[in-house]
């Protein structure tokens, strides 16, 4: 029982970390795209 619960905790933590990293990467992509658009507008 203990090992099964411990494994469940590890899996939940891994899923949380992966989803958080994905969300962080998505935000970074949005910020990069906005920076590119702002730079393009400022050059016009």
Secondary structure as UniProt FT lines:
FT   HELIX           2..43
//
